[in-house]
Amino acid sequence: MEINNKRNKEENVNSQSNHCPVSNALKIRFARKEELEQVNKLRKQVNDLHVAGKPDVFKPGFSDELRDYIFAIWEDPRKDIVVAERGGTICGFAVLNHITRPESPFMFERDFLDIDEFGVDISFRRQGIAAAMIRFIRDYAREKGFQKLELNMWEFNRDALAFYEAAGFTTYRRYMEINP
């Protein structure tokens, strides 16, 4: 199953009152190629957050390789990019990844949609944008017949954890570490 055959799907979300001007309406949709540099600005915010939270794992800066990776994501038929737009500004993004894990002696085959990257611009947070994006992604996953929508996150990101739990995600696996 390829997931990026839906580039035109769009959802208008009016997260404020019914009197909200159209120019301020929130739109959740799949990204256009010409918007990938705007998406990268948000990816850099997410990267900076990860560098601050786990500097022994994440590299500081936003290298050319990391910047160019968004174009590889764009070209991958098993991945797609969702954006939130308000007033002509890309203010949120998510990278979706269709993952298939073959059956093993221990586990059944798994076929699911993974939210690989997710972020909302710092200046647009606490406005319902992330919740609207999750609704859009859940609707899309149902339309495509996925039984599960998954994501992983880093434990230091307590705000993200609180949001994901409020959105209905539950923890089913945990990674732990210890220094020898």
N, C-alpha and C positions, 0 to 999 in steps of 0.2 A: 504494500500500500504506500503510495506516495502522498505526502501531505500538502505540497505546495502547489496545488492546482486550484486555489481559491483566492487568488490575489485581489479579487474585487469585492470580497465580503466586507461589509462595513456595518457598524452599529452606531447609531447616534444615541448618545446618553446625555440627558439633561440632568446633571447632578445637583442643580440648584432649583429654584422655583420655576414655575411655568412661565414666568415673565423674563427668563434669561434670554438675552439677545442671541440670535443665531450665531454670531461671530464668536461668542463665548461658549457655545455648546461643545461638549466633549464628544469626540469621535474615536471609537476603538475600531481598528481595521488592520489589515495586513499592510506591511510597509511597501513603499515603492523604492526601486533601486536608487533613485536620485535622493532619497532621504537617509541613506546609510551613513553618511558623514554626521548627520544630526543624531542618529542612533549612537554613533561612536562617542559623542560628547557625553551621553548618558552612561555608556559603558565605562568611560573613564571615571565618572563619579563612583560607580560600583567598584571598579578596580581600586580606587583610592581608599574606599571604605575597607576593602579586604586587606590591603597593605597595612593600614592602621591597626586592624583587628588581629592579623596573623602575619606579622612581618617576617617570621622565619619560613613562611610558605610562599607568600605572594611577592612578586618582584615590583619594586617601585617604578613609577613612570608609566607611560603608555607607548610601548615600543611600536615600531612600524609593523612588526609581525602581528602584534595584538590588534593594531588598527586595521590591517589588511584582512584579518581573519573574518571580519563581518562579510566580506565579499565571498569567501569560501562558504560561509553559512548560507548566503543568498543563493549560491549555485547548487547546493546540496538538495536533491529531491526529497530527502527525508527530514529536512529542517525548514523552518519558516520563522519569520520575524513579525511580531504583532507590535503595533504602535498605538499610543494614545496621543491624540492631537487636540489642542484647545487653542482657539484664536490663531490658527496657523502655525503654532509651535508644537513640535514633537516633545511631549513632556513625560512620556513613559514608553517602555519597550519590554518585550519578552521574546526570548529565543525558544522555539519549540523544537523538539527532537522526537521523531518516531523511533522507538527502540523495540527491537525484537531480540529476546534471549531464548536460545534453543533449550529444549528439554535436556535435563541432565539426570544422573542417577539420584540426585537430591531434590531437584525442583522441576515443576511443570514448566512448559514453554510459557513465556511471558511476552505479551505484545501490548505496549502502552505508550502514552504520550507523556513526554518529560518536559518540564519547564527548566531549561538548561541555564538561562540567564533571565533576570527580572529586575527592573528598576524604575523608579519614578524620580524625576528631577527634584532636587532638594527644595526648590522654591515652589513646587506644585504639590508637595506632600500634604496629607491630612485633608484632602478635598474629594475623596472617594474615587480617585483615578485607579489606584491599584485594585480596589474591589470591582470596579467596572471591567478592568482587564481580565481579572479571574473569571468573572461571569462570561465574558466573551469567549475565553479559552475553554471553559467548561462546556458551553454550548457547542463550540466547534468540535471538541472531543466527542461529545454525544452524537453529533451529526455524522462523524466519521466512523462511529461504531467502536471507539475505544472503551474498554471496561474500566481502565484506571488512568488517572492523571497524577503524575508524581513530580516531585522536585527534591532537591537536597539543598541544605543551607549550612552555614557555619555557625557553630554554637555561640560565638561571641556576638552575633548579630541579634540581640534580644528583641529589637523593634520588629525585625522581619519575622522572628518566631511568633511573637504576639499577633502580628497581622495574619500569618498563615493559619495559626490555630483559630483565630476569629473567623477566617474564611472557610473553615471546616476541615483543613488538613489535619491528619493525625500522624504521630511518629510510629513507624513500624520497624525501624532499624536505626542503630546508633553506632558511630565509630568513636573509639576512645584511644587515648595515647598516654604514655608515661615515659619519662626520661630514665634511661638505665642507671 
